[in-house]
Amino acid sequence: MYFNASKVSSNMGLKEITEIVFTNAESYKEIATLILEWMKVKSERENRGYPKWVTTQELSDYINERLKKRRRSAAYAVIKDYLLPLGILEYRISESKYIISRDFAGALKRLADAYTKWTA
C-alpha cells in the first residue's frame, strides 16, 4: 500500500480508494472495483438496506458472467486474499452472503490510533 498523505481525502470514491489499497496490482484493483461496485448497485436496486450484501450464488454468477473463465481465479484470489482479510468484505457462512463491511475503516482507525500513540 502506498499513498501521498496530502492527497487522501474523505471525499474519495471507490476508484481512488482501490488505487491506494492495490497500488501495484492493476488487475486486482480493477477486479476489486468491479465486484464492490456491482455488490453496492445490486443491493441498492433490490432494496436490501444496510449492510449491502449479495448471496454467494449471485456473486459467483456475476464473476462467471462478467469476468469470464480466464479471470475467475483472479477474482476469487482478490476476495480471499485481500477483500476479506482487509475487512472490506465479510462472509457469513450461515447465511451464504458476502457483505460490504466497515471493518476496513475500523482497522484503519485503530492503525491511526496506534501510530498516534507511538509518536507521542
C-alpha positions as CSV (number, residue, x, y, z in Angstrom):
1,M,0.0,0.0,0.0
2,Y,1.4,3.4,-1.0
3,F,-0.2,6.9,-0.9
4,N,0.6,10.5,-0.7
5,A,-0.9,11.6,2.7
6,S,-1.7,15.1,1.5
7,K,-3.9,13.7,-1.3
8,V,-6.0,11.4,0.9
9,S,-9.5,12.9,1.3
10,S,-12.7,11.9,3.0
11,N,-14.4,12.6,-0.4
12,M,-12.6,9.9,-2.3
13,G,-14.6,7.5,-4.4
14,L,-14.1,3.7,-4.6
15,K,-11.7,4.0,-7.5
16,E,-9.4,6.3,-5.5
17,I,-9.6,4.1,-2.5
18,T,-8.6,1.0,-4.5
19,E,-5.8,2.9,-6.1
20,I,-4.2,3.1,-2.6
21,V,-5.1,-0.5,-1.5
22,F,-3.9,-2.1,-4.7
23,T,-1.1,0.3,-5.6
24,N,0.9,-2.0,-7.9
25,A,-1.7,-4.6,-8.8
26,E,-3.7,-3.2,-11.7
27,S,-5.7,-6.3,-12.4
28,Y,-6.6,-6.8,-8.8
29,K,-7.6,-3.2,-8.5
30,E,-9.9,-3.4,-11.5
31,I,-11.5,-6.7,-10.2
32,A,-12.0,-5.3,-6.7
33,T,-13.6,-2.2,-8.0
34,L,-15.9,-4.2,-10.3
35,I,-17.0,-6.6,-7.6
36,L,-17.6,-3.9,-4.9
37,E,-19.5,-1.5,-7.3
38,W,-21.6,-4.3,-8.5
39,M,-22.4,-5.5,-5.0
40,K,-23.4,-2.0,-3.9
41,V,-25.6,-1.4,-7.0
42,K,-27.3,-4.8,-6.8
43,S,-28.0,-4.4,-3.1
44,E,-29.5,-0.9,-3.6
45,R,-31.5,-2.0,-6.7
46,E,-33.1,-4.8,-4.7
47,N,-33.7,-2.6,-1.6
48,R,-31.6,-4.8,0.7
49,G,-30.9,-1.9,3.0
50,Y,-27.8,-1.8,5.3
51,P,-25.4,-3.6,5.2
52,K,-25.1,-4.0,1.5
53,W,-24.9,-7.7,0.6
54,V,-25.2,-10.4,-2.2
55,T,-25.6,-14.1,-1.9
56,T,-22.7,-16.5,-2.7
57,Q,-24.5,-17.7,-5.8
58,E,-25.2,-14.2,-7.0
59,L,-21.5,-13.3,-6.7
60,S,-20.4,-16.5,-8.4
61,D,-22.8,-15.9,-11.3
62,Y,-21.6,-12.3,-11.6
63,I,-17.9,-13.4,-11.7
64,N,-18.6,-16.1,-14.3
65,E,-20.6,-13.7,-16.4
66,R,-18.6,-10.5,-16.1
67,L,-15.0,-11.7,-15.6
68,K,-15.2,-14.9,-17.6
69,K,-13.2,-18.1,-17.2
70,R,-9.7,-16.6,-17.6
71,R,-10.1,-14.1,-14.8
72,R,-12.3,-16.1,-12.4
73,S,-9.4,-17.4,-10.4
74,A,-8.0,-13.9,-10.0
75,A,-11.4,-12.7,-8.8
76,Y,-11.5,-15.3,-6.1
77,A,-7.9,-14.5,-5.1
78,V,-8.9,-10.8,-4.7
79,I,-11.8,-11.8,-2.5
80,K,-9.9,-14.4,-0.4
81,D,-6.5,-12.7,-0.2
82,Y,-7.5,-9.1,0.0
83,L,-11.1,-8.1,0.4
84,L,-11.9,-10.5,3.2
85,P,-8.7,-10.1,5.3
86,L,-8.7,-6.3,4.9
87,G,-12.3,-6.2,6.3
88,I,-13.7,-4.7,3.1
89,L,-15.9,-7.7,2.7
90,E,-17.3,-10.1,5.3
91,Y,-18.5,-13.6,4.5
92,R,-21.3,-15.1,6.6
93,I,-21.3,-18.8,6.1
94,S,-24.6,-19.5,7.9
95,E,-26.4,-17.0,5.6
96,S,-24.3,-17.7,2.5
97,K,-23.8,-13.9,2.0
98,Y,-21.0,-11.6,1.1
99,I,-21.4,-8.3,2.9
100,I,-19.7,-4.9,2.3
101,S,-18.1,-4.4,5.7
102,R,-17.0,-1.4,7.6
103,D,-14.3,-3.4,9.4
104,F,-11.7,-1.9,7.0
105,A,-12.5,1.6,8.2
106,G,-12.2,0.4,11.8
107,A,-8.9,-1.2,11.2
108,L,-7.5,2.0,9.6
109,K,-8.7,4.0,12.6
110,R,-7.0,1.6,15.0
111,L,-3.9,1.8,12.9
112,A,-4.1,5.6,13.1
113,D,-4.6,5.5,16.9
114,A,-1.6,3.1,17.3
115,Y,0.6,5.4,15.2
116,T,-0.5,8.4,17.1
117,K,0.3,6.7,20.4
118,W,3.7,5.5,19.1
119,T,4.6,9.1,18.0
120,A,3.8,10.6,21.5
